Amino acid sequence: MEFLSQLNPEQRQAVLHTDGPLLILAGAGSGKTRVIASRAAYLIAEGHAEPDRLLAVTFTNKAAEEMRGRVERLVDTGDRRLWISTFHALCARVLRREGGVGLTRDFVIYDSSDQLAVVRSQRHQPREEPDAVPPGELQQESWSARGELVVKVYEGYRRALGRANALDFDDLLLRTKELLETAAPVRRRYAERFRFVMVDEYQDTNAPQYRLIRL
């Protein structure tokens, strides 16, 4: 595999590692994503894992597409069985395949503009105070003197999403985590499917993302 010769000794050591966990500590621009893509290509090319038994997750669509493109070029394949995606896309894929807790498989995903529109529709404020709590703040407000209003709006927001069979980005993570925690057969199926799991920018994972990877 020619691409191995283009790696420095430390990168090559990481790529060839196949037994047990591995944590890469390196600065920005030092080739961490390159190592992950090279390792995925190596594991597939050497028969350590079929493409659909390897999971690689990252944080942005751009990074995921870049990683997928690198792997496909390195092993000269366009195999769409590769599970290379963002955390949110991974969760959406699992929920659409398995169904979720109180969820149908044809759910829609609300982005930030959709969320803001729902929050605006849920505001019930006195006419003399039309801007008492701006919609953007309602999405982030912690408990305060305005807490009662915030709670009412949030409860309305959750009901609105439920009626629309919709999830926001936080829901994708939390519903998938809940599914894997409560449905043992589903958890076993994915635990057995993925022989290798790789996470780009692992230090940036939040609690639900970390829990998902552990599960």
Secondary structure, DSSP 4 states (H G I P E B T S, - for coil): -GGGGGS-HHHHHHHH--SS-------TTSSHHHHHHHHHHHHHHTTSS-GGGEEEEESSHHHHHHHHHHHHHHTT---TT-EEEEHHHHHHHHHHHH-BTTB-TT-EEE-HHHHHHHHHHH----TT-TTSS-HHHHTT--SSTTHHHHHHHHHHHHHHHHHTTEEEHHHHHHHHHHHHHH-HHHHHHHHHH-SEEEETTGGG--HHHHHHHH-
